[in-house]
Amino acid sequence: MMTEALAGWPPPVLDPAGPAALSVTILAWALMIMAAGVLLVVVAALGLGLFGGQTWKRRLGHERLIWIAGLGFPVVVLSALLVWGLSLTSRLTPVSTGDEIRIRVTGEMWWFRVAYLDEDGRELFQSANEVRIPAGRPVVFELESADVVHSFWVPRLSGKLDMIPGRRNILRLQADEPGAYGGQCAEYCGGPHALMGFMVIAMPGEAYDQWFDREQQDRAPPTGALQSRGQAVFMENGCAACHAIRGTQAAGLAGPDLSTVGSRAMIGAGILDNNRGTLAGWVADSQTIKPGNRMPTYRNLSGEDLQAVAAYLEGLR
């Protein structure tokens, strides 16, 4: 899963993998082709005006041509483009059928909180910076912000939609095939905005259902002396005040839920491969890796303690 997930980053923009992204891509190509055509016409007219003969210059300066090419043509073409574009993109926000999977994603400085909901909108469990969905099924995303304006954008699956404080926006998307699809915050939100990414992983339906049921269970106690020591270091250094781990006393709400952090493809909101070494480096000095993020450094921890914590986190799956 690691190699598959990393293949989705950075996200390609014009390679749709779902019906919502296909509409956006068609519109984007139409606009680019039209822009190129207008540029060619303008350049040709400029060339004739500068280097053409007197006959061409008189024709280009004729009042009728100016009215037709300068006013009539843009009004007709842009009006037609507006009607076509609205009809094409109207499919991006269809009426909900009520049986879609519901996921709430909250933008925070500078990461994404992911909450999986039941049919009544109650939260079942959380993750961070990685969203798992079943392939071939529509998913309704409830998009919110906890601080400033962010934006949720998975280029291969949908257009972008802003996440606004005090407001809940709804986005429906679907991945046609299993795979990994990179996403990015597409609205400048200060600080390390450019380092605020996430991953959408589409799984086969049966595999997703099994994963969904497993995620709701408490995490098993650590096995082995190293992981047990890592859990103790985690608790003793105040990590549980910000992070939650299901089945333990860690119930913090300020930071990402770490119940299954070991199974995620990336950490740091999409900027580091997830392995024991990067986990230890992130705990030790995340500010050097991602300046401005809200996790403090833990330079007080010895190398042995860091390795123990990293082993514990790596085992949370």
N, C-alpha and C positions, 0 to 999 in steps of 0.2 A: 504493500500500500504506500510505502514511503516514496518509492520511485514514481509510482503512478501519480501521487499527489503533487510532487514537485514538478511534474511535466506540465501542470496547469499554471505555472508562474514563470515569467510575468504574463498577464492575461492578453491573448490576442484579441484585437478589436473587431475584425471583419471576418470572423469564422464562426457563424451562428451554430449553436448546438441545441436550440429549442425554439418553439414557435414565437415567443416574444422577441427574442434576439433576431430572428429572421426578418420580422417586420421592420425593426430598426435598421438592420443592415441594408435591406432593399431601399429604404428611404435615403440612407446615407450615400449609397452608390448613385442613386438618381440625382441627388443634390451635387455630388462631386462631378458627375458627367455634365450636368447642366452648367455648373460653374466653369468647367473647362471650355464648353462650347461658347459661353458668353465671353470668356477671355479671348478666345480665338477671333471672334467677330470684332471685338473692340480693338485688338492688335491689328487686324486686317484694315479696319477703318482708319486707324491712326496712321498706318503705313501709306494708305492711299492718300490721306489728307496731307502727309508730309512729302511724299515722293511721287504721287500719281500725277497724271496730266491734268490740265485745266478742266477738261470735261468731267473727270471723276470728282474733282474738287467742287465743281458747281453742283453736281448731283448730291454729294454728301452734305452740302450746306443748304439744300433746298428745304423750305419750311415744311412741306408735306412729309418728307422723310423723317424730319426731326419729330413731328407729332406721332407718326406711326411707330418708328423705332424707339423713340425716347419715352413715349407715354403709352400708346396703345398696346404695343407688344408686351412690355413688362406687366401691365395690368392684367391682360388676358392670361399670360403664362403663369404669373404668380398666383392669380386667383385659382386657376386649375390645379396648380401644385398644392395650394392650401387645402382644397376640397379633397384631393387624392390622398394627401398626407394624413389628414384627420380620419378619413375612412380606413386607411391602412393601420394607423396606430390605435384606433378605437379598440382593437382586439387586445391591447396591452392591459386594459382594465375591465375584463368581462365581469358580469354579475357572478358572485360566488354561488356555488351549488350547495355549500354547507357541509360537504363531505371531504373537503381537502384537508391535508395535513397543515397544521398551523404552527408557525415558528415566529417568536418575537425576537427581533434583533435590536439591541440598544447600542447606539454609538456613544462611546466615552473617550476621554482623552487618555491614550490614543490607541484604543482597541475596541473590539466588538464583543458585547455580552450576548450570548445566544441562549434562549429559553425555549424549550419544547413544551407545547401546550396540549391539553386534552380538548375534547369536543366543546366543553363549556368555557374554554379560555383560561383554565387553571394551569398554573405552572407545574410540570412534572419533574423536570431536572434541567440543569444548566450545563453549558460548555462555553468555550471562548475562542473566537477567531477561526473556528472551523464549523461548518454547517453540513450536516449529512441529510440527504434526501433520497427518496426512492426514484429510480429512473423510470421515465414514462408516466409519471403521475403528477398532476398539478399540486403545487405547494403555495399556500398563502403566507406571505411574510408581513408581519406587523412591525413597522419601522418607527423607532422612537429615538430620542436623544436625551442623555442625562445632563448635558452641559451646554455645548454650543452646537451650531449647525454642522452636521456631518452629511455624508451621502453614501448610499449603498449601491454599488455598481459591480455587476458580474457581466462583462462584455459579451461572453459567449451565450449567456442565458437571458439577458434582459437589458433594457435601458436603465439609466441611473434614476434613483428617486431620493430626494433629500430626506434627512432625518432631522426634524425640527423640534426644539424643546417645547413641551406642553402640547404637542400634537402627535397623533398617530396616523401615519400614512400606510396605505395598503398596496402591496405589490404581489402579483401572482406570476409565478414562473414555473417552467418545467424543463427538465433535462431529458432529451430524447434517448440518450444512451448513457450507460455507466461511464464514469470517468471523473477526473478532477478538473475543476474550473476555478481559476484565480479571480479574486475580486479585490477591490480597492476603494478606499474613501475618496470620492471624487469632488469634494467640496473643501476648500482650504479651511482648516480648523486650528491653525496655529501650531507652534512647536514642531514636533516630528510628524507632521501630517503626511509627508511623503512616505513614511515608514509605517503606515497604518493600512495593512492589507489583511486579507482573510482568504479562506479556501472553502469552496463548495464541493463536496464529494457526493456524487450520485452513485448509489449502490443498487444492485439487482433487488427486486421487491422482497424476496424471501430473506435475503441476507440483511436487508434493512430492518425487517420486522424482528428478526432475531437480535440484531444490535440494539434496537429500540427497547426491547424487553430487558436486555442485559444491563443497559445504561441506568435503569431505574433502581437497580439493586445496590446495596451498600458495598463499599470496597472491602476486599478481603484484608485481614491483618497482614503486615509485612512478614516475609519469610527470610530467614537468614539474619546473621548478626549485623551485617552492614546496613541493610534496609531498616532494621529495628533501631539502630543508632541514628539513622537519618530521620526517622519519624520523631525521635526524641529531640534531636537538634531543631527540627521544624517547629515543634511545639514550644520548646524552651526559648526560642528567639523571637517570639511574637508573630510568626507567620500566620498562625491561625486567626489572628485579629483581622486580617485582610482577606484571607482565602478560606474557601470551604472545601471539605473533602467528605463525601457522603460516608456515613458509618463511623466517623470519628468525632472528636470534640471540636474540630476545626469548622467554624460556621461563619467566618468573616464574609462581609458583603461588599467591601470596597474594591477588591481585586477580582481577577478571574477565578472561577470555580476550577479546582485542580483535580477533581475526582478521577478524571481519565486523561490527565495531561500526558502520560507516557505513550498514549496511542495516537496523539496528534502528530501530523507530519511536520509541523513547523511551530516555533515559539516566537515570542516578541512581536506578535501580530504580523506574521508572514515574512520575517527578515532573517531567521536562522533555521537551519535544519535542526530537527529535534533528536538529540542524542545525549548521552551522559556528559560529554564534554561541554556542549553548548549550554546544557542546564546548569552545570556548575559555574560556568562563566557568567551566565545571566544572573544567578543568585549573588555571585561575588561582586559584580560591578555592572549592573544593567545600564547605568548612566553613561558609561563610556561607549557601550554598544548602541544605545538609543537615547541620546541626550534629551532631557526634558520629560521623559516618561515618569510616572508617579510611583515607581517602585524604588525604595531606598537601596543603597549599596550595603553589603554585609562584609566589609573588609575585616571585621573582627573574627570571622570564622577561619579556622585553620584549613589547610589543604585536605586533611583527613575528614574534617566535618563537612566540607563542601562536597567531597566525593560521596560521603554517606547520604547527604541530602539529595544529591543528584541520583543516586541509586534508588532511593525511596521514591522520588518523583517518577523516575523512569519505569518503576514497577506498577504505577497507578494506571491500570488499563481497563 
